[in-house]
């Protein structure tokens, strides 16, 4: 643990700074006489500072390999495992603490010979966002960090926008990075996403927003990272060995030999990151590789004139040079493709400009043009780009105890490039697109036409047929997305049937013409059949992946429509309909969706946008999603139907649970007959004031939870009187218990006469019961949406009793007053209200507004529900 200045420690009592070490290295650095290169690790949501161990341990082994000529000191911040992805009130505090930590770290090196002037930062999840937020601080000097690597960080938007502080923080950070992009050129940023296995942060959110045009930022998906080629979940991206090795190798290649610190040259930093995270040429990184190299050694020179050539080496003690004259091939072919299964880091392919001899003493090293794939390294050259080359030379070194194969092929690009139109979304997998690759080449390029939207998802089946049964090298299938580094690679034995999932993390940018490609690195004597089908299951998966955060909005919208329908039925017939029946009757997508679609369409016109802005209305969330190409017309309908289904079954579950609990309650406790009580009494007024004080002095979500439980379980007086245990009323009897939601009736166990007045009372009790169930359903979602701040408050209670800032405080105080009145209300009071007509019609526009402005701002949902419940309270009074 690093001792912080007293002022800093007092201001941030929950946060700490640590230095990681192990073995002799840890013992030597206990006195903090550090001589290495500082790297600061920032954990994410509920993340531990001990996660730095993965990076620190591998870096220490790498330093031992170079005899500590260079080494890194890994620091880590303890954020007390705060839930910053769910509560944004502490993000600014974390950012300021990291700034103080950077100053403390740099002071530790003040008297060293090679003292650093900046710190490299690695941030996991929300830790990466906190690192980016450093640049928004007024007194922060940008030169204090020159390298930032983020792991599965949602840069674009929060995964669940549960409070205003979170969305405001994102807006401030992203706007600053867009407006000050030119000032950030000295900061090199790498964002690594986890791919489709990361269910917490989809990779589309991890792409740095609008920075692709700058040469200082890079965004990749782990499935495309060389030597990793795998998707990771949200947590394993921290310790995935392949990714950690790529990161540490990049760190060591970034060291400047003169300063013994990370290089100050931003171009070299980007070159190193591209080398390790985008395209690895299967060679050790060199900043300025030699343009020409000497081909030495007593190797045999062999000329190959065929257009297709394969060669296998096993335990051969003699080296060879194979030369391919280009003059005879330039007229017939456009490209040359070569592959080598020996995965060492030596040069192996050269370009010769000597046209007068069969030998070439000096040649250009073309190995830097190669690319490393899981079981081979390949290079593809366009002959037109190398007009001065006379020969291609393949070097085969002595292979003592080794076995590997090489192959080269000259081909015309058009003959190996085929276009495969993808199937329509509404084909539901019943139709397919097929193509048969008849030639027996080493490489094919299948371009997928009309594949550019995130809601498209396909299954691609590749079946290989081979002419003989001999052992072959495996085939490599790569789905290449040209507008982003999100490739996925599969290695398959041949012959076999392989399956590839084709779906996108981000949609194709506008004015981008390149098509997604399926690259097939094939065996030489095999033919391939490619079959593509729409996968309905994965289409739904894409909708869930991109829009699952909006589910609460659609569920609450359905419940709100049902609530409005119940009030309307109560006004017209005097009876309150059942929740499930009313949901089926009133929750119709055509009531809300067309209006939102019209507004989104009109916002494309400047005159409408000016009127909209003059009214100070926020932008419709669907319009924002459309601008990000993450929205299509039917998605809202599908989400609405999902919401209807969830609302229906949650209502059934809720009602059934209350029935069972009621029967248990009545079995254990025989309630006495009580008379109807007033809506507001001095006792309840004291309860309101007490809970309001709890909300103001502690946490608003805590007060909301208390009033919710009180609504559910409070053994208060009933507001109607009836006594019945007759068999005909048995089912009703089981429904009523001593809870405000179900306390429409009490039962005493005595038989009662079935007078007309008694029957009316029973009907009113049933109506009140149904209304209370719907109100409880609405209020349940308010409690669920406020739970994150409650959990955060409980976790940090030992540091501060009052949650500050509190996103729920003002809403909680209003809800306390509303619920204290509603829990003792009945439908008999509402039916006679002059405001019932307004209260019955308001839920529909509120539902529309909720879907329009709540999809990307979940914290607005309780406001709409609160307004509707407030009208209900007024109906009880007026």
N, C-alpha and C positions, 0 to 999 in steps of 0.2 A: 504494500500500500504506500502510495506517495503522499507525503505530508503536504497539505495545501495551506496557503496563507489563511490566517485566522478569519479575516474578513470574508473570504470565499467560503470557508468551511461553515461559518455562521449563517451565511446567506443561503447555502445549499446543503442543509444538514442530511438530506437523504441520499446525496450523490457522493461518489468516491472515484479516485483515480488509482490504477494499479499498473505495475510493470510485471510482465510475464517472464519467467525464467525457469530452468530446470537443470539439475545436476551441478556441475562445477560452474557453469555459466551463471546460475542463480546465486551461488555463494560469492562469486567474484563481483557481482553487481549489487550486493546488498548495501554497499556504501554509496551507491548511485554515482560513481565515477564512470560515466558512460562515454563510449567512444564510437558507437555505431551510428546507424541511420534510423531516426525515429519514425515509427508507424503507429498510428492511433486507430484502434478498433472501436466502433460504436455499435452496440447491440440494438435490436429493434424492439418491436412490441412484445412485452413480457420476456425479453431476451436477457441472458445472463452475460456478465462481463467475462466469465470463464470460457465463453465460446472462442476467445482469441487463441486458445490452446492449439487449435488445428493449424492456424497460420504460423504461430510462434514456434511450434515444435518442428515443422517441416523446414522453416527458415533456418533454425539452428542446425539441423542436419546438413543443409546445403552449405552453411558457413563452415562447418567442420570439414566438408569436402574440399574447400578452397583454403584450408588452414587459417581461417579467420582473417584472410586478407581484407574481406569486406564482411560485415554482419549487420543485422537489423535489431533494433530494440523495439519490442512490441509492447505498447501501452494499451490499456483497456479502461473504459469508463463504466462504472457501475451506476446505472440509472434506477436501481431499486426495482427492476423488472416491471416498470410502469406500463400500463395499457394505453400507450399513446396512439394506437391505431383506432381506439374506440373513444378516447377522450383527448381532445386537442388542447386543453387548457394548460398543459405542462410542456408543450413543444417549444414555446419561446424560452421557457426557463432552461430546458435542456440545451438549447442552442447557445445561450449565454454562458452556461457552465462549460461547454466544450471550448468556447473561446478562452475562458480562464485556464483550462487544462493545457491548451496549446502554448500559452504564454509560460506556464509552469514547466512544461516539457522542454521548451527551448532554453530556459534558464539553466537547466541541468547540464547543458553542453557549453555553457558560456566560456569557460576557460580552456576548452579543448582545441587541439591544433586544427582539426577539420570540423569546426562547429557548424551545424546546420542552421540555415535561415528559414527553413520551412519544414512542414510535417506532411507526410503522406497519410491519407485517411482511407480506411476500409469500413464501409457501413453496411450492415445487414438490415434489410427491411426498412423500417422507419428511421433507423440510424443513418441511412444514406440520405434521407430527406433532411434530417437535422444538419448533416454536413453541408448540403447545398444551401441551407438557410443561413449558414454563417456569413455568406456574402451579402445578406440583407441587413446585417447589423451595421449601425452607423459608424462605430469606431473600429470596425474590423478591417485589417489590412489584407487585401487579396493575396499578396505575396507570401502570406504565412502558410498557404497550402498550394502545392503545385501538381498534386496527383490525387484523384479521388476515384476509388473503385467501389461501386455499390452492388450489393447482392440481393436480388429479388426485391428491389425497392419500388413501390408504386409511385412513380414520379408524376404521372399525368393527373391523377385524381385519387382521393381516398377510396378505399375498398368499400367502406360503410360510412357515409357522411352523417354521423350521428349527432354532431353538434356544430354550431356555427364557427367555433374557434378552429376546428379542423379544416373546414372549407376555406376560411379566411387565410389561414396559414399557407395552404396550398396556393391560393390565388396570389399572395404576396411573393412567394418563392418563385413560381413559374413566370409571373410578370417581370420580376427583376431579371431572371435569366434570359428572357426574350428581349427586353429593352436594353440590357447591358451586355448583350452577346459579344460585341466587339471587345469589351473590356475583359472578357473571360478567356481570351485566347491563350493566355499564359497558364491557365488551369486545364489540365488534361483530365477528362472524365470518361470512365468506362462503366457502363451499366450491364450487368449480367442477369438475365432472367432465367427462371427455372424450367420453362416449357410447360407442357400440358399436364405434368404431374403436380405442378404447384397449384393446388386448389384454393389457396388463400389469396394469392396475388397473381392474377392472370398476366401473362407476359406482355400483352399490349399496353398495360399500365406502366411497365418498366422501361419502355422506350422513352428516352429523353425528349421532351416536347420541343419540336421546331428547331432542333439544333443539328439536324442531319446535314444542313448546308454548310456547317462550320467544320473545320478540320481539327477541332479540339475535343470533340465528343464522339463516342462510339457506343452503340447499343447492340448487344448480341444475346442470343438464346443459348443456353448450355448445350442443347442438342446439336448446335452447329460449331461448338468450340472444338478445335483440333485436339486430339488425344483424349477428349472427354466423350463427345458424341452421345450424350445421354441426358435425358430429362431428370430433374431433381425436384423433390417436394420443397416446401417453403423452408423447412428447417435444415434438411440435409445439404442444401447448397452451401452451408457454412463449413461443413466437414467433408464434403465430397472430395476424395483424395485427388481425382484427376483435375478438378478445378483448382484445388489448392496448389497442386504442383505447377499448373499453368501460371497461376498468380505469382508464386514465389520465383519461378524461372524469369518471369517478366520483371519482377523487382530487381533481381541481380543483373539482368541485361540493361536496366535503366541506370546503373551506377556510372557516374563520370569518374574516370581514373584520376583525374587531376584534383577534384574536390572531395572524392570519396563519399559523395552524396548523390542523391538522385539528380540526373542531369537537368539543367535549366533550359535545354533546347526542346521546345514543344514538338518540333518535327520529329526528333529522335524518339520522344516518348510515344507519339502516335505510331511510328514505324515499329517500335517494339510491341505495342499492344496489338497491332494488326498481325504481326508475325506469330504471336502466341494465341490470339483469340479469334482470328478471322481466317487467315490462309497460311498454313505452316508448310514451308518448302522442304521439310525433312532435313534441314541443315541448322547448325548452330547460328544464332543471330550474329550478323556482322553489319556494322553501320555503313561502311563503304567497302563492299566486297570488290575483289580484284576483277577488272573488266576482262582480262585475258589470263590464261593459265598455261603452264608448260605441261604437255603430255609426255611424261617420262616413263621409263621402265622398259625392260626387255620383253614387251608384250607382242603377241602375234597380231598383225593387222589383217582383217578379213573384210572384203567388200561384199555388201549385200545389195542386190539390184531388185529384189522382189518387193512388191508393194505391201506385203504382209509377212511378218517374220516373228517367230517365237523361238525361245532358246531356254533350255533348262540346265542348271549347273548343280552338280553334286560332287563335293569332295575333289574339286579340280585344282591342281597345284599350279597351273599355268594361267596367267592373266591374258586377256584378249581385248582388242579394240575392234568393234564392228563399225564400219563406215557405210553410210547411206548417201550416195550421190543424189543431189537434189535436181540437177539439170533435167534428168529424164522424167521426173515426177511433177515438176511445176506446171506442165501443160495439162496434165490429166487430173491433178488433185489440188485441193485448196488447203488441206490441213494434214499434219502428221501427229499421231497420238502414240505415246510410249508409256509403258508401265514397268515397274520393277518391284518385286516382292521382298527384296532385301531392304529392311527398314533401318539401315544405319544412317549416319549423318554425313557421309562422304559424298563428294560430287560424283556424278555418274553419267551425265549427258552433256555434250559439248556441241558447239557450232564452229565449223572450220571454214576459213576463207581461202584456203590454198587449193587452187584449181588445177595445179600442174603435177601433183604428186598423189600417190595413194596413201601417203602418210601425212600426218598433220602434227607439227611440233608445238604450235601455239594456237589456242582455240578459246572462244568465248564460253564461259561456264553458264550453261542453260539450266543447271540444276536449281537455280534460284526461281525459275519459272515453274517448277514442279509444285505439286500439292500432295500433302500427306492424307491418305485415307486409311480406314481401319486395318486393312491387310495388305496395302500396297501404296506405292507412291507413283503418281502419274503426272505427265506433262502433255499439254496440247499446244501446238504452235500453229499459227496461221502463216503459211509460207510467204504470203504477200508482205507480211511485216518484217521479213528477214531477207531482203533482196540480195544482200552481199554474201550470204552464206552459200558455200558450195557443197558442204557435206554436213550431215549429222553424225556424230560419233558417240557410240555407246561403250562405256568402259565396263569390263567384267573383271574384277580383281580375282586373285586366287581365292578359291572357296574351300579351304581346308576344314572339313567337318561341317560345312554349311550346305544347305539346299535352298535354291530359290530359282525363280523363273523371270524371264524378261520377254517383252513383246513390243513390237512396233507395227504401225499400220498407217499407210497413206490413204486418204479418202477424200471424196468430195462432200462438202458440208451438207448439200441438199439431199444427198443419198442417205445420210445418217440422221437427218432431222425430219421428224414426222409430227403432224399436228393431230391432236386428239380432242375433239369437242367434249366438254363435260356434260353430263346428263342434267336435265332440268330439275329444279328443286321439287316440283310436284310429280315427278316420276315415281317417288316413294320407293326407289330401288327396284321397281318392276322392269325398267328398261336399262340398257347398258350400252356403253361405247366400247368397241373392241378394235384392236389393231394387231396385226401379225408382223413381226420383224423377221423377214425371211432370210436376210443375209447373215452370214456368220462372222460378224465383225467384233472388234474389241470394245466398241463404244457406240451407244445410241443416245439420242436426245429427243425425248417425247415432250412436245410443248402442249400444255393444257389450255385450250381456248376457253374464254368466258369464265375463267376462275379468278375472281378478284374481290369477292365480298366475304365478310366474316361469317355470314349465316350459311354459306355453302360448306358442305362437308361430304366427303366421298370415301369409299373404300376402293383401293386399287389392288387388283390381283395380278401378279406377274407369274406366269407359268413358264418354266424353262424346259425345253426338249433337247436332248443331246443325241448325237449320232452314234456314239460308242459308250461303253461302260467304264472307260478308264477314269482314274482319279483326276479331278480338276480343281483348280483354284476356285474359291467361292465367288459369287457375283456380288457386286455392291450396287445398291439402289439408293439414290439420293434425290429427295424432293427439294429442289432449289427454288427459293423465293427471291427474285432479283432485287426487290425494293427494300428488303430488310434481311438481317443476318439471323434467319430463323429456320435454317435447313434442318432436315431430319434424315438420318442415314441408317440403312438396314443392310446387314450382311446375311446372305442366304446361300446355303449349299445348292449345288446343281447336280442333277435335275431336281426341281422342287416347285412348290406353289407357295409364294410369299404374299403377304398381305400388308398393305401400307395404308395408314389413315392420312388423308389429305384434308387439312383445314388450316386456317390462317389465324395468326395472332393480331395482325393489323391489316386493314383493307388496302387495296392498291391506291396509291396517291393519284391525284388528278394529273392529267397530261403525262402519264407514265405508260409507255407502250410495250415494254418487255413483258413476256408471258412467263408464268411459272413453268418450271421444267422438271421432268423426271429423267435424271441422268442414269443410264444403265451401263455400268462397267462390267462387261460380260466375259464369259469364257469363249474361247476361240471357235469351238465347234458346236455351239449350242444356238438354238433358235428360241425366240421369246414371244409370248402372247400376252398383251396387256389388256385387262378388262377393267372398266371403271363404272361404278354404280353409286348413285346417291344413297347415303346412309341416313335414314330418317332419325334414328336414335342419336347419331352424332350431331345432326342439325339441331335437335332439341337440346343436346349437350352444349352446343355453342350458344344457344339462346340463354341457357342457365348460366353459362360461364360469363357472359357479357352483361346479363341483366338480373342476376339473382338478387343483387342488392336492392332491387326495386320491388321485390315480392311483398314486403310489408305494406307498401303503398297501395298495391292492388287489392290485398286482403282487406285492409281497413276501408278502402273505397267501396268494396262490396258490402261490408257490414254497415257502412254509413248509408248506402242506398236502401238497405233493408230497414234500417232504423227510420229513415224518412217514410218508407212505405208503411211501416207499422203506425206511425203517427197519423198518416193520411187515412188509413183504414179506421183508426180510432175515432177520427173526426167525422167520417162519413157514416159509419155503422155503429159506433159506440163500443165496438169490440176490437181487441188487439190481436192480430193474427200471429200464428206461430212463426218463430224465427226461420226455420228451414223452408216452410211454404212461402213466406214473404221474400226470402232470398231468391228462390226460383222465379218468382213473379216480377220482382223489381230490378234485380241486378242484371241489367242488359247492357252489353258493350255499346250498342248504338245510341244509348243515352248520353255517353260521355266522349267516346272516341271521335265522332265526326267534328265536333266543335274544336277539339285540340288539333286535328289534322288541318282544318281550315285556317286556324291561327298560324300554324307552322308554314302553310303555303303562303299566306299573306305577308309573313315576315320576310319573304324573299323580295318584297317591294320596298323601296326606300321610303315612300310616303307613309306606308303603314308602320314601318319601323320607327319613323320620326314621331308619329302619334303615340305609339306604344311607349317610347322612351320619355315623351313629354308627360305621360301619366305616371312616370316613375315605377312602372311595372317591371319585375325581373324577367329575364329571358326565359322562354319556355324550354324546359329541359329536353324535350324531344327535338327541338331545333338545334340545341348544342350537340346532341348525339348524332343528328343527321350531318352536321358539319364535320364530325369526326368519322363519318361513314360507319357508325356503329348502330345504325337504326334502319329499319325497313318497314313498309306499311303494315305487314301482318304481325309483327312482333308484339305490338301492343295488344292486339286481339288475343294472341296466344297467352300472354302474361295475364290478361284479364280473366281468361278461362281458368288458368292455373289458380289465380286468386279466388275465383268463385268456388272451385273445388276445395281449396284449403279452408276457406271460410265455412263452407257447408259442413265438412267433416269435423272441423274444430268445434263448430256449433253443436253438432251431434254429440261429440265427445264431452263437451262442456256441460250440456244439458243432462246427459246420462250420468256423469260424475256427480252432479248436484243431486240428482234423484237418489243415487245410492247413498250419498252422504246424508241426505235428508232422512232417509229411512233409518239409518244408523243412529242419527241424532234423536229422532223421536222414540226409538227403542230404549235408548239410555236415559233420556230426560223427558219427563212428562210435563210439558209447559202448561202454565196456568193461563187462564183466559184474561186477556188485558184489553183495555179500551183504546180507541184511536187517540193518538197524541198529536200535538202541534208540530208544525214543520221546524220552527225555531224556538228553542227554549234556552234559558240562561245556561243550563248545563252544556248544551251543544255549542252555544256561543263561546263558552270557556274552552271547549275542545277545539274549536276553530282557531282561536287565538293561540292556544298551546302548540298546535301543529304548525301554525304560521311561524311561530318563534323557532320551532325545531328546524323548519325549512330555512329560515334566515340565518340561524347561528351554526347550523351543521351542514346538511346536504339536502337539496330540494328533492332528489330522487328518494331519499330515505323517508321524508315526509309523505311522498306520493305512495310509497309501499305501505306505510302505516295506515293511511286512509283507505287504501285498497283492501287490506286485510280486515280493517274495521267494517268496511262495506260488506265483505263476504261473511264475516263471523260474528259481528257485533250482536250480543243478546239484548237488543233494545226492545222497546215496546212496539207492538204491532199497531198498524193503523186501521185495521178493520177487525170486527168481532164476528166469529162464527164458531160453532161447535158441531162437529159432525164426525161420526165414525161409521156411518152406514156403509154397507158393502158397495153401493152404487158410487160412493165417493172415495173408494179406497185408493184409486190411482192418484186422485188429487191430493188425498191425505198424505201420501208418500212424498209428494213434491214439496210440501211446505215444511220449513224448519225454522229455527230461530236465527235466521240470517236476514239482513236487510234486503238481499236479492230475492229471498224466498219467504220473507216474513209477512206476506200478504195475509196469511192465516196462522192461527195457533189452534191446536186441538187439545181438548181437555180429557178426552177419553169417555165423555158422557154423550149419550144420545140426545139429539136435538130435534125439535119439531121442524118439519120442512115447510116453514111459512114462506110466502112470496118474498118478504123482505130478506129472509135468510138466503134464498136462492139468488137474489140480486147481489148480495154481499159476496157469495161464492164466485159469481161471474166476475165481479170487480177484482177479487183476489187473484183469479186466474189471469186476467188482463195485466194486473200489476206484475205478476210473476214473469210473464213473457217479456214485458218491457224491461224489467230489471236484468233479465238474462242478456238482452241485447246491449244494455248499457255496460254490463260487466264485460262483455266481449270487447267493446270499444276500449274500455278502461284497461283491460288486460294488455292490449297492444301499447298503450301509453306507458304502462309499467315496464314492458319488455324493452321498449326503445330508450327508456331512461336508466335501465339497469347498469349499462357500462360505467356511467359516472358514479353510480352507487358502489360498484365493485372497486373502482379506483379510489373512492373516498375511504372505504373500509380498509383497503390495503395500505393507505398512507395515514391512517388515523393516529398512529403514534407520533407523527410529525406535526400534524395540524388538525384540530377538531373541525375547522370550517373549510369546506371546499371552496377554493377561490382560484380562478373564476368558476362559477356554477352555471351550467347551461339550463338547468331545470328550475332555478329558484323562483322566478316570477310566475312561471306556469304552475308550479306546485301550489303556490299560495292561492291562486284562482281556483285550482281544482279542489283544494281542501274545502273552500266555501261551497262549491258546487255539490261535491259528494256528500257533505254533511246534510244538505237539504234533500238531495235526491234519495238518499238511503231511507228516508222516512216518508217519501211521497207515494202517492197512488194515482192510478189512471182516472179516478173519479174527480180529482182536482184539475187534472190536465184537460179533460173533456170539456169542461165549462169555461176554459180560458179563451180570451179574445185573441191571444197570440198564437193559438194552435195552428191556424192556417199558415202563418209565416213559418213557424217551426217545422211544419211538415214539408214545406217547399224548399227550405234552405239546404238540407243535406245534398240535394242533387247538384246545385252549383258548387257546393263545397267539395263534393266528390270530383267534379271536373277540375276545380282548382288544385286539388290535392295531386291528381295525376299530371297536371300541367307543370306544377312547381315543386313537387316532392320527390320525383324519381331520383334526382341527384342531390337532394337536400332532405334527408329523412327527418331531420330535426324539425321540419315544418309540419309534419303530420300531426303531432299533438295539438298544435295551434288550431287546426281546422276542427278536430274533434272537440276541443274545449269550447270553441265558439258555438257548436251545435248543442252541446250539453248546457251551455249557459242559457240558450233560448228555452230549453226544457225547464230549467229552474224558474225562469220568468213566467212560463206557463203555469207553474205550480203556485205562483204568488199572485199574478195578475189575472 
